[in-house]
Amino acid sequence: GIHLAESGGGSVESGGSLKLSCLVDGYTWRSYCLGWFRQAPGKKREGVAVIRDDGRASYADFVRGRFTISQDKPKNTLYLQMNSLKPEDTAMYLCAAGPCQEMETSLSGAYYDGFGYWGQGTQVTVSS
């Protein structure tokens, strides 16, 4: 199977930056897309960013221009660079490997049943 492990979360002030990493083990780069999702207490899970095998990236409107998803294939690592962080970005951030179409449509709020593989998450807290 595929195993994913996130790191890089923490606490920052509003306007600050963080870079999340996700080590992906057992992944065949062409089989799935990779993506970042987030979930805050009491709220539904949101798609944040998705990247295809060829490097094409898609973003939710609420992070476009502030967050950048990237991948380093030789290192089997997925990244999420987060700039201009806001208190409303506070959430548990999870990386996932799953079907491209479903993950990409989730970025606009469409339901995604979570089929695929998930990490345990890393907490991001942004204070005002």
Summary of the structure (lengths in Angstrom):
residues: 128
radius of gyration: 13.4
end to end distance: 40.2
largest distance: 40.3
contacts: 394
relative contact order: 0.30
helix: 8%
strand: 48%
